[in-house]
Amino acid sequence: MHPAFSVIFLTTLIGVGQGLFLALVTGQVYSLANLLQPQDSVRFYALGSLLALIFLIAGLVASVFHLGRPERAWRAATRWRTSWLSREVIVLPLFMGLVFLYGFIHFMGWTDPLFIIRGRLPVDATLILGVLGALAAFALYGCTAMIYASIPFIEEWHSPYTPINFVLLGLASGFTLAAAFSAWLGVDLVAFYGAWAVIFTLAAALSRLLSMRRNARLVHKSTLQTAIGIRHNQIVQKSQGFMGGNFNTREFFHGAPPWKVRLVKIFFVLAVFVVPPLLLGLAWLIHSPQLPVAAFVVQYLGLLGERWYFFVEARHPQNLYYQSMA
Amino acid sequence: MTQLALVIDLNVCVGCHACVTSCKEWNTSGWAGPLTDLRPYDRDPSGTFFNRVQTFEIGAFPNTETVHFPKSCLHCEEPPCVPVCPTGASYKREDNGVVLVDYDKCIGCKYCSWACPYGMRELDEHQKVMKKCTLCIDRITDESLPEAERKPACVLACPTSARLFGDVHDPDSEVSVAIRENGGYQLMPEWGTRPANHYLPRRKTRIQIFEDELVRADNPLRKEAPLPAAEGETLDDVTF
């Protein structure tokens, strides 16, 4: 498949935004259970929500460039019964609204408990919104990933690895950003978020490497024989029906030379899975406020490579019809 | 229920591209148009087509066969491109099974083209909406045309009658008989898309003649005299 940069930015940016929001809610739940120091509503949660919202909006802006007719994008919410893309179009603004409300209520300081469960667990509006937002974040990961995983004949994508990778990579980058955000604010949560970021990064590494191994060994169901229905071992295409390019030759072929694909693969494995845990570990050792930020930047750049490779890796069966120009 | 479809006879197709040009001619100026061309007379020309003829060489030289393979939307009975459309622009007509795109609803997200294993959909670079074969829906449903002309442009243009058009759900239609009797098959049956369009395979037509059939058995001396045409009618001329 041709890697579309609009989609690469959309999926990585909203993945980070969702992960950061989940990190904020995790922090709030931990502090509610007296496992962590409570943080300042405005400075930490409201600002953090704003940061998550900025990533989500940036992703939404990127997605607009994918559409031929963005002015009709509102129509995309109508077929949620059958289309994962439509479901994503609904869940993304819903999630953004919840993130906004969560941050806004923290900003206004309306955090007095609404009710107390069993005299011990004070529930305020932000906790309710946080839990709802967390559910929406996971729903959004699911929708985004299922857009790819639900197409049976793009066999590289049609596997449980796709949603697992989307969730784990989003969580890894989001928690790394939370660590960077805490370090930048000087909040004492760098080690907490950093540890979770390393755990999610290593889990994502395992799942992504397994999916790459699966894809490398994949034997495709469709062949040139089934594509044109001629049962002969030796079929050579002599003409694809035109001499120039067309939509089919542009959209479904990445056109990148093998060395470039290999280079991006090595780059993203290092930048997503190897360098950020090392930087986070080093930051923990020397108490550096800059290194977690560097870890996030490196991991995000790596994620762009990962998503690029995700597209390049996928081989669409329609390519069987475009093996030779003339 | 009616399911209109094409049956394409690969045994007859000569690869002349008449279906391609007539399709473009009819549809670019019709209901489904325009089928935009980009840089048609320049370097790297590109354009939107509903129909392509590809050529494959089967076998090893010198025992090869050239197969011309016309390729257009197969109007699947389980079209994978329809449920993925987020706007409902992509739909399958209830009354005749033709898969169409509503250009006024399409947002150009290209998801349906990813969801078509055959690569039969093309994004029009000018209108920025997805386009595909309509089976000339504006011809085949136009009751002001004489019945013989209510067929897709490609079918009418084909000089060798390699393209048949009809209802594949009617067991007595021309297309159903052709599929049944000539080994009609579907493309990529492994995905369960159940394409309505079928292809008829290459067929060898041979007659077997034995040596003794070339000589008259009732002529033991093997002497062939000139026919007694001048002597009037013989018994051979009046009996069969």
Interface residues (C-beta under 8 A of the other chain):
Chain A: M1 H66 L67 G68 R69 P70 R72 A73 R75 A76 A77 T78 R79 T82 S83 W84 L85 S86 V89 I147 S150 I151 P152 F153 I154 K221 S222 L224 T226 A227 I228 G229 I230 H232 Q234 I235 V236 Q237 K238 S239 Q240 G241 F242 M243 G244 G245 N246 F247 N248 E251 F252 H316 P317 Q318 N319 Y321 Y322
Chain B: H17 V20 R39 D44 P45 S46 G47 T48 F49 R52 V53 Q54 T55 F56 E57 I58 G59 A60 T66 V67 F69 K71 P80 P83 V84 C85 P86 T87 G88 A89 K105 C106 I107 G108 C109 K110 Y111 S113 W114 A115 C116 P117 Y118 G119 R121 E122 L123 E125 Q127 K128 V129 Y185 Q186 L187 M188 P189 E190 W191 Y199 P201 R202
